[in-house]
Amino acid sequence: MSITSRLAELGVTLPDAPAPAANYVPFVQVGSAIYVSGQISSGPDGMITGKLGADMDAEAGAAAAKACAISLLAQVKAACGGDIERLERVVKLTGFVNSTADFGDQPKVINGASDFLVEALGDAGRHSRSAVSAASLPFGVAVEIEGIFVIK
């Protein structure tokens, strides 16, 4: 099944790739590798903000992480000239969770992105990753995730 068909089956439409918020590029291609800059948790209603362990629980954080993964795929699609079918593999995610000092469920939060990518891409969505706490994130968002991908 194509990536586009699988996303449609999941009820996901990739948005336009978000523009960078400062002096950097949204992705860099080196050979067949695409390095995507950190994508902040944002959805149709705007930024998903809050601090895990204070304002949000791990389930809400996982939904924010899924939103980051959708933005990552939107950037990959842009890097592929609009053809998401060129995506071959997710290599690595690095997830940052805006959380209190005593919150320890960062992996559960970033599972929102990991689970979505595997659901959407199958084995090509399986990846290595890091899930770390951050005292704060830009604009007060709950989650930010960057990724490395391989394209055809």
N, C-alpha and C positions, 0 to 999 in steps of 0.2 A: 504494500500500500504506500502511496506517495505521502510525503510529509504534509503537503497541503490538505490532502484528503483526511489524514489522521487528525490534524488540527481542527478541521471542520467537524469531524465526528465528535471531537471533544468540546465543540462549541467555542473554539478559540479563533479569533481573527487577529492576525498580527497587526499592530498599529504601525503608523509611520515611525521610523527609527527616531528616538528622541535626540534632539540637538545637544551638543555639549554645553555645560553651564559655565565654562571658563576657558582658559587658553590651553586646550588639548584637543585631540581628535577622538572621535567615538570608537574607532578601531584602527588597527595597523595590520597589514598583511605582510607576512614574510614567507615566501614560498607558498605552500599550501596551508600554512597556519594563519588563523585570524585571532588576534589578541583584542578582545573587546573591553573597553574601559568600564569601570564600575557603573552599573545601572541601579538607580535608586528605586525604592518601592513607590510605584505610582500606578494608578488605575484610571478608569473613565471619569471618576469623580475628583481626580487630583492626587496629590501626594498622600501616601499612607504614612502617617506620622505616629510617634509614640515610643515609649521606652518599655522594652520587655522586662517583666518583673515588677513594673509599677503601673503602667497604663494598659498593657496588653498581656495576654497569655500566649503560650507557645503555639496554640492553634491559630490565633489571629496573626502571629508572626509568620507562620508557615504560609498563610494566604498572601502576606506581603512578599515573601520570598518567591512564591509562584509568579507574582506580578513582575518581579525582577527578571525571572527566567523568560517570561514572554518578551520583555524589552531586549534581553540578550539575543533572542532569536530574531527580533526585528532588526537589530544591528547586523547580525549575520546575513540576513536577507539583503540588506542594503549593501553589504560588502560583496555579495554575490551578484550584484547588478539586478536585484529583484527576483532572482531564481533561488528560492530556499531549497530546492531539490539538489542543489550542489553541495549542501551540508553533508559531510561524510561521518563526522564523529565529534562528540563533545569530549574534550581531553581533560580539562580541569576547571573547577569553580573555586573561587575564594569568596567566602561569604562573611560579611561584617554585620553584627547584630547590635543595635543600639540597646544596651541592657544595663540593669543595675549590677552592682558589684557582686551581689549574692545570687544572681540568675545563672543557672548552669545548663540550661537546655538549648544552647546555641545549635547543637546538631539537629535537634527536633525542628527548630525554626528553618534551618537551611534545607532540611528534608523536603520542605514545600517546593523548592526549586528542583532538587534532585529527583523527587518522585514524579514531578510533572515532566521533566525531560525524558525520563525512562518511559513514561506512559505515552508520550508523543513520538519518541524516536526509537523505542525498543532498545536493543543492545547498543546501538550507536549513541544512545543517550547516557550510557553508563560512563562514569568519569571518576577521576580522583578529585579530592576537594579538601578545603580547610573551612572550618566554621569557628569564628572568633568573636569575642566580645569587643565592643567599642563603647567608650564613655559617652560619645555623642557622634552623630553623623550629620552630613550637610542637610540643612533645612529641617532638622529634627525628624528625618525619616526613620522608620523602624529598621530597615534592612537595605544594604547595598551589596551587590554581587558583581564580580568581574569574571570573565571566562576566557578560555582558550579553546578554539575549535579548529578542525581540519576540514577543508573543502576540496572538491574535485576541480 
